[in-house]
Amino acid sequence: MKKLLLAVIVSLSTVTTAALAEIKVGIILGFTGPIESLTPAMRDGAKMAFEEASNSGYLLGGETITVLEGDSTCADSAAGIAAAEDLVAQGVSAIMGADCSGVTGAINANVAVPNGILMVSPSATSPALSGINDAGTFWRTAPSDAKGGQILANLALSKGINSIAITYTNNDYGIGLAEVFQKAFTSGGGTVTVFASHEEDKGDYSSEVGVLASAGGDALLVVGYLDGGGLGIIEGSLDSGAFDTFVMSDGMIGQSIVDAIGSDLEGAFGSLPGAISEGSAKFGELAADKGVDGSSPFVPESYDAAAIIALAIQAGGSADKQSILKNIRKVSNAPGIIINPGQISYGLQMLADGKDIDYQGATDVEFNAIGDADGAFKEVEVRGGSFVTVGAL
């Protein structure tokens, strides 16, 4: 009788443990720093996907995801590495993030590779990240600036801009995008009047603006961050009358810079990753229902990054780090049953039934051989006090 009672207790304990099982995942983004106004919505977009997976009842037979957050700062690699190390120490199985390219590369090299843990970045776009020795740990749902810089240059030329001054933030992201833009713009017949870097977090950008103003041009391209040096450069340019036409990189696009500058920014334009598709429209509806701005930069990419992590866990039948790494491509590329936003539960169910899926999500995800998203782009412009989507590029 005692043995039977003990067996029942052990059985109940096992059931209780299974019911309370959780999978820890990390979200690491720049909650402070030069893109801090963008990251709350990015975080919320990712949490939408993780919540869908947790609430489905299908994830590894009913397990749930616990999200742990870390601050990459976007700009401080040492702080970003420390934050990622803390997430790993707390037992996360995968990381959604990081965001800015320099800190993302540093975290991957110093944390993800040594620990064999997956990172899926929604916004690290530097072309240099395509060639890193990552042992399969680094993937991104935003396309590389090797493509984005060409898209932006072609857009500027199509607007009748024949000469342009370029200022770029002095890091992997800024250098990579600016160099691609310069090559594509000049190849298309345009003239670059000056190619100058700027640093973040300066109180005064009058000297940088002076260099740009002396060179002149039909417009000023700002490759930077909307809450950092890029904002300071535009404010200085407007105050001095140096430029009144601005071309914006994706890191410059967001409501906070429009609010900071006001009507003088009307007509500024740029491009950023993003699809205009059935999936993107559905995501917009889902995000609105959750009170999330689904049109904010890199929010759809964040949702997709999180969804892919959850689906890769299911595909391997385990939250083991190596299992997740092995299954990310299996769930995100054709062939398979197409999975769109709001269908994560269905995707988990299909995987549990042994079927193949092709997660397309909000951004029409498809990874190339090195884990870069092929990606789509859209044109945006400041109209009536906000950035609006003009069309697909």
N, C-alpha and C positions, 0 to 999 in steps of 0.2 A: 504493500500500500504506500509506504514511504517512497519507494522508487517511482511509482506511478505519479504521486504528487509532485515529486521532483521533476519528472519529465514534463508534466503539465506546466510547471513554473518556468522551466527552460523554454518550452514552446511559446508561452505567452511573452516571455522576455524577448525572444527572437522576433515575434510579430511586432511588438512595440518598437523595437529598435529599427525594424524595416520601415515602419510607418513614419518614424521620425527622422529617417535618413535624409541627409542633405548633401548637396554637391556645392563646394565653394568655388566661385569664379571671381576674378578680379576685373574691375574697371579702373583704368589709370588714364587720367586726362588732366589738362592744365586748368585746374579749378582756380589757380592764381596765375598771374602772368599776362602775356600780351594777347591771349585769345580767351580770357576768362569769361567774357560775355557769351561766348558760343558754347562752352562746355556743359552747362547745366542741361540744355536741351539735348545735347549729344548723349549725356549720361541717361537721361530719361528715355530717349529712343532705344538705347540698349536694354534698359530695364523692362521696357514693354515686351521685348522678345523673350527675355529670361522669365518674366512672369507668365507669358503664354505657355512656355514649356512647363513651368512648375504647376500651373493650374490644370494642365491637360490630363493628368493622371496616367499618361503613357510613358513618361520619361523614366527609363529603367524600372518599369513596373510600379511607378508611383512616387519616385523620389522627387525632391524639390531642390531648387537652386538658391543658395544664399550668396548675395552680392557683397563683396568687400571693395571699398573704394580707396584709391591712392591718388595723390596729387603729383603729376609729372612736372608741374610749373611751366611746361612747354619750353622754357629757355635754359633751365639749370640742370645739366645732365647729372651732376652728382646727386642732387635732390631727387631727380626722377629715378635714378638707380636705387637709392635708399628706399624710396616708396615701393618700388617693385620688389625689392628684397624682402620687405616687410610682408607684402602680400604672399610671396612664396613661403615665407616662414609660417604664415597662418594657414597654409595648406591649400591654396587655390590650385585648381586643375588646369586652368587656362586663363588668359588675360585678353580682355577687349581693350585695345589701345596699343601703344600710346597714340599721341596726336601729332605734335610737331616732329618734323623729320629728324633733326639732330638728336633730340632726347630719345626718340624711338629707336634709332640706330644704337645709341649707347646702352639702352635698357636691353635690347636684343643681344648685343655682344656680351654684356656683363652679367645678365640675369637669365634671359630666356635660353640661350645656347648652353651655358653650363648646367642648367637645371632641366634641360630638355622639355621646356614648356611652351605651348602654342601662344603666339601673339597674333591677333587680327586687328590691324589698325584701320580706322575708318577715314583717316585724314593725312597720314604721312605720305607725301607725294614726291619726295625728292627722287630724281632718276638714279642717284647713287645707291639707293636702297635695293635696286633691282639686282645689283651684283654682289651683295654681301654674302659672306660665308656663314649661312645661318642654320645649316643642318636641318632645314625644313621647318624651322620654328617661326619664321616671319611670313605673314600673308597680309594683304590689304584689299579692302573693298573699294577704295578710291583709286582711280587710275594714276599712273605716273605722270609727272610733269614733262617727261619726254614727249608725251602726246599733248598734255595740257598747255605747254608753252607754245606749241605750234597752233593750237586752236585759238589761243588768245591773240597771237600775232596776226593770224588771218582775219580775225574779227576786227582788229584795229585798222588793218588795211582796207577792209570792206567799208569802214566808216569814213573813208577819205583822209585818214591820217597818213601823211607822207613823211613826216619827221617826228621823232619822239625822243625825249630824255628819259633815261631809265635810272631809278634808284631802287636798290634791293637790300633787304636785311642781310647782314653779313653772317649767314649760316648756311647749312646744307640746302635747306629749302629755298632761300633767297637766291643763292648763287646758281643752283641747278635750273630753276625756272627762268631766271633772267637770261642765262646763257642760251637756253633753247629759244626763248622769245627773240633775242637779238639775232640769232642765226636765221630764223624763219622770217623775221621782219625784213632784214636786209636782202635775203634771197627773193623776197616778194617785191623788191623795188623800193622799199622804204629806207630812210636814213636814221641812224641812231646818233644823236648829237652828243650824248655823254652817257657813260656807263659807270655809275658811282654807287658805292655801298654806303649804308648807314648802320649805326649801332642802335640797340634797343635801350630804352629807359634813360634817355638823355632829357634834360630839362629844356634844352634850347637847340633847335635844329637850324638856326639862321645861317650858319656856315655851310651846311649841306645844301640848303635852299639856294644860297648864293651861287654855288657851283652849278647847280641845275639851271638857275635863271640865266647865268652867263652863256650857257650852251644853247638855251632856247629850244624851240620845237613846237609843233602843232599841239602836242599834248605831253603829259607826264605819266609814265607808267610807274606805279608804286607796287613793288613786290615786297610785301611785309605783313604786318599784323594790325588789325583794326583797333586794338586796345593798347598798342605800343608805338614804336617809332613811325610806322606808316601814318598814323593819325597826326603825329607831330609834324611830319613832312608836309602833309596836305594843309594843315592849319597855317604853317609858315608860308607856304606857297600862295595861299589866298590872302593872307595879311599883307604880303609884299607885292601882290599883283603879278607874281612870276608866271603862274599858270591858272587857267580856269577850266581846262578840260583834263579829266583824269581817267586813266585806264587802270582798273583794279585787278590785282591777282585774287585768287580765291580766299587767301588769308585776310584780305581787306574787306570782305563782304559780310555784312551783318548790320542789324538795326542800330547797334550802339554807336557806330561811326556816323550814321545819318542823324541820330539824335544829338550827337556832340557838335556837328558842324552846321546842320540846318540846311536852309534852302540853297546855299552856295554849292552844295554837292549835287544839285539837280542835274541830270544828264550824265553823270559819271556812270561808267559801264564796265563790265568785265565778264568773265566766264568762270564757271565752277563745275565740278563733277555733279552729275545728276541726270537721271533719266526722265523723260516725259512719256509715260507709258501707262498701261492699265494697272500695273503693279504699283507704280509711284502714286497714282491717283488713289488707289485703295489704301495705301499707307497713310496718305494725307488724311483720309477719313478716319482711320483708326487712331491716328495721333490726335486729331481734333477731339475725338471722344474722350481721350485721356488728358486733355488739357495741355498737350505738347505741340509746339510749333514744328510741324513736319516739314515746313519749307525752309527752315533755318539750315545753314550750311552744315553738311556732313551728318545730319540727323538720320536720314534714310540709310546712309552707309553704316552708321552705328547700330541701327536696328538689324541690318543684314549681318554685320559682323557677329553680333550676339546670337542671332538665329542659327548661323552656321556652326558656332561652337556647340550649342545645344543639340543640334542634329548630328554633329560628329560624335558627341558622347553616345547618343542612341545607336548610331551605326556600328560602333565597336562594342556595344553592350557593356560599357565601362567608363568610369570617370578617370581611369588611369591616364596619365599624361601622354604616354607613348601611343596608347590606343587612339586618343583624340587626334594626335598628329597624323596617324596613318589613315584617318577616315575623313579628313576635311575635304579632300578633292572628290571623294565618293559621293558626298551629299550635295556638292555645289555645282557640279558640271554634268552636262548631258552624257549619256541618255538617262531617262528616268521620268517618273511622274512629276510634272511641274508643280512646284510649291510656291505660292505667292504670299504676300503679307496677310496675316490673320489665319494662315493655314499651317502654322507650326505644329499644332496638335495633330492635324491630319498627316503631316510629314512624319512625325514621331510614330504614329500608328502604322503607317505604311512600312517604315523601317522595322518595326516590331514584327510585322507580318513577313519580313524577308524580301520586301520589294525595293527596287532602286528608285531614288528620287533625284530630281534636278531642281535645287532651290534657286529660284530666280529673284524672288523678293522685290524690294522697292527699287533696286538699281540694276536689274537684269544681270545678276552676278554670273560671271564666267571667268574662271582663273586660267591664266596661261601656265606654261611649264614651270615658271619660277615663282608662282604664287601672286603675281600681279593681276589685278582685275582689268579686263579689257576696257570697260567703262564707257560711259556716255557723258556728254557735256551739255550745259544749257547757258544761254546768254541772259544776263540780268542787267537791269538799269535802274537808277534812282529816279522814280517818278512819284510826285505827290508826297514826298516825305518817307518813302520806303523803297527798298529794292523789290522790283517786280520781275518775274520771269517773262522774257520776251519770246523765247522759242528755243528749240533744240539746235545744237551745233554739230 
